[in-house]
Amino acid sequence: MLGRLLAQPKAANATASAAVLIGLAGRGIQLSRSPIMHEREGARLGISYSYVLIDFDRLGLPDSDLGGIIAAAEQMGFAGLNITHPFKQSVIQYLGWMAPEAAAIGAVNTVVFANGVRQGHNTDAWGFAESFCEGMADCSLERVVQFGAGGAGAAVAYTLMELGVGELHIIDNDGERARELAQRMTARFGKPVVAETDVAGTVMAADGIVNTTPVGMAKYPGVPFPSGLLRTEQWVAEIIYFPEETELLRKARALGCRALAGTGMAVYQAVRAFELFTGIAPDRAAMAGHFEAMS
C-alpha cells in the first residue's frame, strides 16, 4: 500500500529515495499543510526531504490497518510519521517507547523510528502552548471549558493545566472519555479537572473556551456548541487550521470575543516534529512563512 502511495505524483523533491522520508497518517487530511511546511523547510536547509500523506479515507483503509502502515513505513526507511485524527491514542499500542510528556498526555502525534525503536512524542502540547502564549498571554485562565477529550484534547488539557488554569471543565460526546481524561489530569496536577455534561451552564460561566473536537473542519462543518451561549468578554481558541477561519471563530469575532486560530499550533507542532525527525532545529519564522504561503 505505501509502495503504491509513493508511486503517485507528488512534489518535485518527494521521492522514495529521499534522505528524509516522512508521512502523515490520519483521515480526511488532503488539505493538510504539513507536506509544504516540512518539504520547503527541508529544501531551505539543503535537506532532501519528502513528506507524504497516508490518508486512510482516500486509500479506503480501516482503522485496524494502522499497525500495518506503521510497520511498512518503518521497513521502507521512513524517518518517522506524524499521526493525526483519529489515531493519536490508538497508535500507542504499536510503540516501543514514549517520551515522558507523551506518556503523561496519553496521546502521540509524532513517531520517530530510531535504532530499531518506535518512539512516541507529543508536539501538539508544545505547539499549543507556544501559540497560546504568543497570542493570548494576558487572557484570564480562571475558568476554562474545553470541548473534546480525544488525542488532541488530551494534549491541550495538559497544556492548559501547565499554563495554570484555575478550573478546567471538559465536555465530550463520549462522557466516559471526558471522565477518563479529567481523572488523569486531576491525578497529574493535583487539582480537580471536571468532566461536564451541562453545556449551557458551563459555557456561559467560562472565561475562555477551547475547541479540540473536529467539528469545524472542512470535513465536519459546524460549531461544537450553540454559539448563542458566547459572551463578548470571553476568549475562544481553536486547534483546527483547515479552514483557518472556522464557523466558531467567525461567530466569536463577530460578537467581539478575542479569538485564537489553530494556525499557530499547526506551525509550532511542526517545528518541534521537524527537529525530532531530522535532529536539526528549523527556523520557526520560515516554517510559518511556508504555512502562510499556502493561504
C-alpha positions as CSV (number, residue, x, y, z in Angstrom):
1,M,0.0,0.0,0.0
2,L,2.7,2.5,0.9
3,G,4.7,1.5,-2.2
4,R,1.7,2.4,-4.4
5,L,1.3,5.7,-2.5
6,L,4.9,6.7,-3.1
7,A,4.5,5.9,-6.7
8,Q,1.8,8.6,-7.1
9,P,2.6,12.1,-8.4
10,K,3.8,14.5,-5.7
11,A,6.1,17.4,-5.1
12,A,9.3,17.6,-7.2
13,N,11.6,16.8,-4.3
14,A,9.4,14.0,-3.0
15,T,11.0,10.7,-3.9
16,A,11.0,7.3,-2.2
17,S,14.8,7.5,-2.0
18,A,14.8,10.9,-0.2
19,A,17.3,11.3,2.6
20,V,14.5,12.1,5.0
21,L,11.1,10.4,4.3
22,I,8.2,11.3,6.5
23,G,4.4,10.5,6.4
24,L,1.2,11.8,8.0
25,A,-1.3,9.1,8.9
26,G,-4.9,10.1,9.5
27,R,-8.3,10.6,7.9
28,G,-9.5,13.4,5.8
29,I,-6.1,15.0,5.6
30,Q,-5.9,16.1,1.9
31,L,-5.9,19.8,2.9
32,S,-3.0,19.4,5.4
33,R,-0.2,21.9,5.0
34,S,2.3,19.7,6.8
35,P,3.9,18.5,3.5
36,I,4.6,22.0,2.3
37,M,5.9,23.2,5.7
38,H,8.3,20.2,6.1
39,E,9.4,19.9,2.5
40,R,10.1,23.6,2.0
41,E,12.0,23.9,5.2
42,G,14.0,20.8,4.3
43,A,14.8,22.4,0.9
44,R,15.8,25.7,2.6
45,L,18.2,23.8,4.9
46,G,19.6,21.8,2.0
47,I,18.0,18.5,3.1
48,S,16.5,16.0,0.6
49,Y,13.1,15.8,2.4
50,S,9.9,14.1,1.3
51,Y,6.6,14.2,3.2
52,V,3.6,12.1,2.0
53,L,0.0,11.9,3.1
54,I,-1.3,8.5,4.2
55,D,-5.0,9.3,4.2
56,F,-7.0,6.3,5.4
57,D,-10.1,7.8,3.8
58,R,-8.6,8.3,0.4
59,L,-6.9,4.9,0.5
60,G,-10.0,3.1,1.7
61,L,-8.3,1.6,4.8
62,P,-9.9,0.5,8.0
63,D,-8.6,1.8,11.3
64,S,-7.2,-1.7,12.0
65,D,-4.6,-1.2,9.3
66,L,-2.8,1.4,11.4
67,G,-0.3,-1.1,12.8
68,G,0.5,-2.5,9.3
69,I,1.0,1.0,8.0
70,I,3.5,1.8,10.8
71,A,5.4,-1.4,10.2
72,A,5.5,-0.8,6.5
73,A,6.8,2.8,6.9
74,E,9.5,1.5,9.3
75,Q,10.5,-1.2,6.8
76,M,10.6,1.2,3.9
77,G,13.1,3.5,5.7
78,F,10.8,6.3,6.8
79,A,12.4,8.5,9.5
80,G,9.1,8.8,11.2
81,L,5.4,9.6,10.9
82,N,3.1,12.3,12.1
83,I,-0.1,11.0,13.5
84,T,-3.4,12.8,13.4
85,H,-7.2,12.2,13.9
86,P,-8.4,9.6,14.8
87,F,-5.1,7.7,15.7
88,K,-3.3,9.8,18.3
89,Q,-4.3,7.4,21.1
90,S,-4.7,4.1,19.3
91,V,-1.1,4.4,17.9
92,I,0.4,4.0,21.4
93,Q,-0.1,0.2,21.3
94,Y,2.4,0.0,18.4
95,L,5.2,1.9,20.0
96,G,8.3,0.7,21.9
97,W,9.0,3.9,23.9
98,M,7.2,7.1,24.8
99,A,8.6,10.5,25.8
100,P,7.5,11.4,29.4
101,E,5.3,14.2,28.2
102,A,3.5,12.0,25.7
103,A,3.0,9.3,28.3
104,A,1.5,11.8,30.7
105,I,-0.8,13.2,28.0
106,G,-1.7,9.7,26.8
107,A,-1.5,10.7,23.1
108,V,1.1,10.7,20.4
109,N,1.3,12.8,17.2
110,T,4.9,12.1,16.2
111,V,6.5,8.7,15.8
112,V,10.3,8.5,15.2
113,F,12.0,5.4,14.0
114,A,15.4,5.3,15.7
115,N,17.8,2.5,16.4
116,G,15.1,-0.1,15.9
117,V,12.7,1.5,18.4
118,R,9.4,3.2,17.6
119,Q,9.5,6.4,19.7
120,G,6.3,8.3,20.6
121,H,6.3,12.0,21.1
122,N,3.7,14.7,21.5
123,T,4.5,18.0,19.9
124,D,0.9,19.2,20.0
125,A,1.2,20.3,23.6
126,W,4.3,22.4,23.0
127,G,2.7,23.8,19.8
128,F,-0.5,24.9,21.6
129,A,1.5,26.4,24.5
130,E,3.7,28.4,22.1
131,S,0.7,29.6,20.1
132,F,-1.4,30.5,23.2
133,C,1.4,32.3,25.0
134,E,2.1,34.3,21.8
135,G,-1.5,35.3,21.1
136,M,-3.5,35.1,24.4
137,A,-0.9,35.6,27.1
138,D,-3.0,38.1,29.1
139,C,-6.3,36.2,28.9
140,S,-8.0,35.0,32.1
141,L,-7.4,31.4,32.9
142,E,-9.6,31.3,36.0
143,R,-12.3,29.1,34.4
144,V,-11.9,27.4,31.1
145,V,-14.1,24.9,29.2
146,Q,-12.6,22.6,26.7
147,F,-14.7,20.7,24.1
148,G,-13.2,17.4,23.1
149,A,-11.3,14.7,25.0
150,G,-9.6,12.9,22.2
151,G,-5.9,12.8,21.4
152,A,-5.5,16.5,20.6
153,G,-7.8,17.3,23.5
154,A,-5.6,15.4,25.9
155,A,-2.6,17.5,24.7
156,V,-4.4,20.7,25.1
157,A,-5.8,19.8,28.5
158,Y,-2.3,19.0,29.7
159,T,-1.0,22.3,28.3
160,L,-3.8,24.4,29.9
161,M,-3.1,22.9,33.3
162,E,0.6,23.6,32.7
163,L,-0.3,27.2,31.9
164,G,-2.1,27.5,35.3
165,V,-5.8,27.2,34.5
166,G,-7.8,27.5,37.8
167,E,-10.8,25.4,36.8
168,L,-10.8,23.2,33.7
169,H,-14.1,21.7,32.6
170,I,-14.1,19.1,29.8
171,I,-17.1,18.3,27.6
172,D,-17.2,15.4,25.1
173,N,-19.9,13.5,23.4
174,D,-18.3,10.4,24.9
175,G,-18.8,11.0,28.6
176,E,-16.6,8.2,29.6
177,R,-13.7,9.6,27.6
178,A,-14.2,13.0,29.2
179,R,-14.2,11.5,32.7
180,E,-11.1,9.4,32.0
181,L,-9.2,12.5,30.8
182,A,-10.4,14.6,33.7
183,Q,-9.3,11.9,36.2
184,R,-5.9,11.6,34.5
185,M,-5.3,15.4,34.6
186,T,-6.5,15.6,38.2
187,A,-4.1,12.9,39.2
188,R,-1.3,14.5,37.2
189,F,-1.7,18.1,38.5
190,G,-3.2,17.6,41.9
191,K,-6.3,19.8,41.5
192,P,-9.7,18.9,40.2
193,V,-10.4,18.8,36.5
194,V,-14.1,18.2,35.8
195,A,-16.0,16.3,33.1
196,E,-19.2,18.3,32.4
197,T,-22.5,17.5,30.8
198,D,-24.2,20.9,31.3
199,V,-23.1,22.6,28.1
200,A,-25.1,25.8,28.5
201,G,-24.2,26.5,32.1
202,T,-20.5,25.6,31.7
203,V,-20.0,27.7,28.6
204,M,-21.8,30.8,30.0
205,A,-19.7,30.6,33.2
206,A,-16.4,30.3,31.4
207,D,-13.7,32.9,30.9
208,G,-12.4,31.0,27.9
209,I,-13.4,28.2,25.5
210,V,-11.2,25.8,23.6
211,N,-12.4,23.6,20.8
212,T,-10.4,20.5,20.3
213,T,-13.1,18.5,18.5
214,P,-13.0,18.0,14.7
215,V,-16.3,20.0,14.5
216,G,-15.5,23.0,12.3
217,M,-13.1,21.2,10.0
218,A,-13.9,21.1,6.3
219,K,-15.0,17.5,6.7
220,Y,-17.1,18.2,9.8
221,P,-18.6,21.7,9.4
222,G,-20.5,23.4,12.2
223,V,-20.0,24.6,15.8
224,P,-19.4,22.3,18.8
225,F,-21.9,24.1,21.0
226,P,-24.7,26.7,20.4
227,S,-22.9,29.9,19.5
228,G,-25.6,31.9,21.2
229,L,-24.1,31.0,24.5
230,L,-21.0,33.1,23.9
231,R,-20.4,36.4,25.7
232,T,-18.4,39.3,24.3
233,E,-15.9,39.2,27.2
234,Q,-14.9,35.6,26.6
235,W,-12.0,34.3,24.6
236,V,-12.2,31.4,22.2
237,A,-9.4,29.2,20.9
238,E,-9.4,26.7,18.0
239,I,-6.9,24.0,17.1
240,I,-8.4,23.5,13.7
241,Y,-6.5,25.1,10.9
242,F,-8.3,23.9,7.8
243,P,-10.2,26.1,7.4
244,E,-8.3,28.7,9.2
245,E,-11.4,30.7,10.0
246,T,-13.9,28.1,11.4
247,E,-17.6,29.0,11.9
248,L,-16.9,29.2,15.7
249,L,-14.2,31.7,15.2
250,R,-16.3,33.8,12.8
251,K,-19.2,33.9,15.3
252,A,-16.8,34.7,18.2
253,R,-15.1,37.5,16.4
254,A,-18.4,38.9,15.2
255,L,-19.5,39.1,18.8
256,G,-16.3,40.8,19.8
257,C,-14.6,37.9,21.6
258,R,-10.9,37.6,21.5
259,A,-10.1,34.6,19.2
260,L,-7.1,32.4,18.5
261,A,-7.0,30.3,15.3
262,G,-5.4,26.9,15.1
263,T,-2.7,28.0,12.7
264,G,-0.1,28.8,15.4
265,M,-0.4,25.3,16.9
266,A,-0.2,23.8,13.5
267,V,3.1,25.6,12.7
268,Y,4.7,25.1,16.1
269,Q,3.9,21.4,16.4
270,A,5.5,21.0,13.0
271,V,8.6,23.0,14.2
272,R,9.2,20.5,17.0
273,A,8.4,17.5,14.9
274,F,10.8,18.6,12.2
275,E,13.6,18.7,14.8
276,L,12.7,15.3,16.1
277,F,12.7,13.8,12.6
278,T,16.0,15.4,11.5
279,G,18.0,16.4,14.6
280,I,18.1,19.9,13.1
281,A,16.3,22.9,14.6
282,P,14.2,24.6,11.9
283,D,13.5,28.3,11.7
284,R,10.1,28.8,13.1
285,A,9.5,32.1,11.2
286,A,10.5,30.3,8.0
287,M,8.1,27.5,8.7
288,A,5.3,30.0,9.5
289,G,6.1,31.6,6.1
290,H,5.8,28.2,4.4
291,F,2.4,27.7,6.0
292,E,1.1,31.2,5.1
293,A,2.3,30.8,1.5
294,M,-0.5,28.2,1.1
295,S,-3.3,30.6,2.2
